[in-house]
Amino acid sequence: MNFQLDLNLFEDKIEFFEAESIKNLEEKIQAQIEINKAIMLQVHSVSHEMYVSEEGRRFYSAVVHFKAKK
């Protein structure tokens, strides 16, 4: 049996995050950045939005694009 491991499994990875506070959103993103460093991915871009519901509650979301380190 021949076993071969491809070390470049991911070249691009896009992840979505949401939270009820900007601080929690930042913490979630930072935790995932640390995890993705282990698989040699770094942040390429970040896009974020805030939504206010009819009840006045705020929701924060972000899309983070990770790319392989070169």
N, CA and C atoms as a LAMMPS dump frame, in Angstrom:
ITEM: TIMESTEP
0
ITEM: NUMBER OF ATOMS
210
ITEM: BOX BOUNDS ff ff ff
-5.0000000000000000e+02 5.0000000000000000e+02
-5.0000000000000000e+02 5.0000000000000000e+02
-5.0000000000000000e+02 5.0000000000000000e+02
ITEM: ATOMS id mol type element x y z
1 1 1 N 0.842 -1.173 0
2 1 2 C 0 0 0
3 1 3 C 0.891 1.241 0
4 2 1 N 0.61 2.168 -0.876
5 2 2 C 1.379 3.403 -0.996
6 2 3 C 0.578 4.54 -0.375
7 3 1 N 1.135 5.176 0.627
8 3 2 C 0.47 6.288 1.311
9 3 3 C 1.208 7.574 0.983
10 4 1 N 0.465 8.562 0.479
11 4 2 C 1.079 9.837 0.109
12 4 3 C 0.287 10.97 0.744
13 5 1 N 0.989 11.878 1.369
14 5 2 C 0.353 13.002 2.055
15 5 3 C 0.622 14.276 1.278
16 6 1 N -0.434 14.961 0.913
17 6 2 C -0.305 16.236 0.213
18 6 3 C -0.315 17.343 1.258
19 7 1 N 0.806 18.004 1.461
20 7 2 C 0.92 19.022 2.498
21 7 3 C 0.255 20.34 2.127
22 8 1 N -0.065 20.545 0.878
23 8 2 C -0.754 21.765 0.443
24 8 3 C -2.22 21.469 0.192
25 9 1 N -2.903 21.011 1.218
26 9 2 C -4.307 20.675 1.071
27 9 3 C -5.162 21.912 0.811
28 10 1 N -4.834 22.991 1.47
29 10 2 C -5.603 24.222 1.33
30 10 3 C -4.727 25.333 0.779
31 11 1 N -5.186 25.964 -0.273
32 11 2 C -4.521 27.176 -0.748
33 11 3 C -5.347 28.396 -0.398
34 12 1 N -6.653 28.228 -0.382
35 12 2 C -7.595 29.281 -0.02
36 12 3 C -8.641 28.697 0.911
37 13 1 N -9.074 29.517 1.833
38 13 2 C -10.114 29.089 2.763
39 13 3 C -10.891 30.334 3.172
40 14 1 N -12.207 30.268 3.082
41 14 2 C -13.058 31.393 3.474
42 14 3 C -13.915 30.937 4.64
43 15 1 N -13.916 31.74 5.702
44 15 2 C -14.683 31.397 6.896
45 15 3 C -15.61 32.547 7.272
46 16 1 N -16.757 32.193 7.825
47 16 2 C -17.779 33.152 8.209
48 16 3 C -17.94 33.143 9.722
49 17 1 N -18.102 34.327 10.296
50 17 2 C -18.226 34.474 11.745
51 17 3 C -19.399 35.394 12.05
52 18 1 N -20.036 35.166 13.21
53 18 2 C -21.089 36.073 13.664
54 18 3 C -21.082 36.118 15.186
55 19 1 N -21.504 37.255 15.716
56 19 2 C -21.547 37.437 17.167
57 19 3 C -22.468 38.612 17.486
58 20 1 N -22.812 38.718 18.762
59 20 2 C -23.677 39.816 19.2
60 20 3 C -22.9 41.02 19.698
61 21 1 N -21.574 40.914 19.731
62 21 2 C -20.754 42.082 20.071
63 21 3 C -19.499 42.06 19.215
64 22 1 N -18.96 43.233 18.972
65 22 2 C -17.755 43.327 18.148
66 22 3 C -16.583 42.649 18.857
67 23 1 N -16.55 42.727 20.181
68 23 2 C -15.468 42.091 20.943
69 23 3 C -15.499 40.574 20.765
70 24 1 N -16.69 39.972 20.863
71 24 2 C -16.807 38.524 20.678
72 24 3 C -16.453 38.119 19.25
73 25 1 N -16.826 38.934 18.299
74 25 2 C -16.49 38.653 16.905
75 25 3 C -14.974 38.659 16.718
76 26 1 N -14.315 39.652 17.265
77 26 2 C -12.852 39.734 17.169
78 26 3 C -12.181 38.536 17.843
79 27 1 N -12.708 38.111 18.987
80 27 2 C -12.138 36.957 19.684
81 27 3 C -12.278 35.685 18.854
82 28 1 N -13.43 35.492 18.232
83 28 2 C -13.644 34.314 17.386
84 28 3 C -12.68 34.307 16.2
85 29 1 N -12.532 35.462 15.573
86 29 2 C -11.639 35.558 14.417
87 29 3 C -10.197 35.309 14.837
88 30 1 N -9.776 35.901 15.944
89 30 2 C -8.4 35.732 16.408
90 30 3 C -8.103 34.28 16.742
91 31 1 N -9.047 33.594 17.359
92 31 2 C -8.859 32.177 17.681
93 31 3 C -8.682 31.358 16.406
94 32 1 N -9.455 31.668 15.376
95 32 2 C -9.347 30.923 14.122
96 32 3 C -8.056 31.258 13.377
97 33 1 N -7.59 32.478 13.508
98 33 2 C -6.298 32.851 12.905
99 33 3 C -5.195 31.977 13.487
100 34 1 N -5.206 31.78 14.796
101 34 2 C -4.184 30.944 15.438
102 34 3 C -4.274 29.499 14.955
103 35 1 N -5.468 28.987 14.802
104 35 2 C -5.651 27.617 14.31
105 35 3 C -5.143 27.493 12.883
106 36 1 N -5.461 28.473 12.048
107 36 2 C -5.067 28.407 10.638
108 36 3 C -3.572 28.609 10.43
109 37 1 N -2.902 29.231 11.383
110 37 2 C -1.441 29.343 11.286
111 37 3 C -0.798 27.962 11.268
112 38 1 N -1.409 27.028 11.985
113 38 2 C -0.872 25.671 12.065
114 38 3 C -0.917 24.963 10.72
115 39 1 N -1.86 25.349 9.862
116 39 2 C -1.93 24.739 8.528
117 39 3 C -1.415 25.709 7.457
118 40 1 N -0.562 26.633 7.914
119 40 2 C 0.16 27.544 7.019
120 40 3 C -0.748 28.481 6.209
121 41 1 N -1.818 28.947 6.823
122 41 2 C -2.691 29.924 6.18
123 41 3 C -2.582 31.248 6.916
124 42 1 N -2.633 32.335 6.155
125 42 2 C -2.615 33.664 6.757
126 42 3 C -3.794 34.466 6.214
127 43 1 N -4.158 35.523 6.919
128 43 2 C -5.295 36.351 6.512
129 43 3 C -4.946 37.113 5.243
130 44 1 N -5.831 37 4.26
131 44 2 C -5.676 37.737 3.009
132 44 3 C -6.583 38.969 3.018
133 45 1 N -7.827 38.785 3.469
134 45 2 C -8.735 39.929 3.553
135 45 3 C -9.844 39.649 4.564
136 46 1 N -10.457 40.732 5.047
137 46 2 C -11.555 40.646 6.001
138 46 3 C -12.637 41.612 5.555
139 47 1 N -13.881 41.142 5.592
140 47 2 C -15.025 41.986 5.289
141 47 3 C -16.013 41.823 6.442
142 48 1 N -16.596 42.918 6.901
143 48 2 C -17.509 42.801 8.04
144 48 3 C -18.71 43.706 7.875
145 49 1 N -19.779 43.365 8.575
146 49 2 C -21.018 44.136 8.546
147 49 3 C -21.658 44.136 9.921
148 50 1 N -22.527 45.125 10.14
149 50 2 C -23.32 45.175 11.358
150 50 3 C -24.781 45.312 10.947
151 51 1 N -25.641 44.595 11.647
152 51 2 C -27.075 44.635 11.376
153 51 3 C -27.791 44.98 12.668
154 52 1 N -28.771 45.863 12.597
155 52 2 C -29.588 46.209 13.764
156 52 3 C -30.991 45.681 13.507
157 53 1 N -31.472 44.83 14.415
158 53 2 C -32.805 44.254 14.261
159 53 3 C -33.876 45.289 14.6
160 54 1 N -35.117 44.927 14.338
161 54 2 C -36.226 45.829 14.649
162 54 3 C -36.332 46.106 16.149
163 55 1 N -35.838 45.163 16.959
164 55 2 C -35.854 45.34 18.412
165 55 3 C -34.667 46.161 18.903
166 56 1 N -33.769 46.535 18.007
167 56 2 C -32.614 47.341 18.373
168 56 3 C -31.373 46.537 18.724
169 57 1 N -31.43 45.212 18.572
170 57 2 C -30.265 44.373 18.871
171 57 3 C -29.289 44.431 17.7
172 58 1 N -28.027 44.482 18.037
173 58 2 C -26.982 44.528 17.012
174 58 3 C -26.394 43.142 16.795
175 59 1 N -26.125 42.833 15.538
176 59 2 C -25.467 41.59 15.167
177 59 3 C -24.298 41.929 14.255
178 60 1 N -23.182 41.315 14.522
179 60 2 C -21.972 41.559 13.744
180 60 3 C -21.604 40.289 12.993
181 61 1 N -21.16 40.451 11.76
182 61 2 C -20.707 39.305 10.981
183 61 3 C -19.44 39.694 10.233
184 62 1 N -18.668 38.663 9.909
185 62 2 C -17.416 38.899 9.168
186 62 3 C -17.133 37.703 8.282
187 63 1 N -16.472 37.99 7.174
188 63 2 C -15.979 36.968 6.264
189 63 3 C -14.467 37.166 6.211
190 64 1 N -13.726 36.1 6.497
191 64 2 C -12.27 36.167 6.496
192 64 3 C -11.754 35.213 5.429
193 65 1 N -10.939 35.76 4.529
194 65 2 C -10.329 34.967 3.45
195 65 3 C -8.892 34.669 3.866
196 66 1 N -8.605 33.389 4.011
197 66 2 C -7.259 32.928 4.349
198 66 3 C -6.593 32.396 3.081
199 67 1 N -5.301 32.65 2.936
200 67 2 C -4.531 32.133 1.803
201 67 3 C -3.263 31.464 2.321
202 68 1 N -2.776 30.542 1.536
203 68 2 C -1.547 29.827 1.903
204 68 3 C -0.376 30.787 1.906
205 69 1 N 0.514 30.601 2.871
206 69 2 C 1.743 31.393 2.927
207 69 3 C 2.641 30.968 1.783
208 70 1 N 3.265 31.942 1.167
209 70 2 C 4.169 31.63 0.041
210 70 3 C 5.577 32.037 0.373
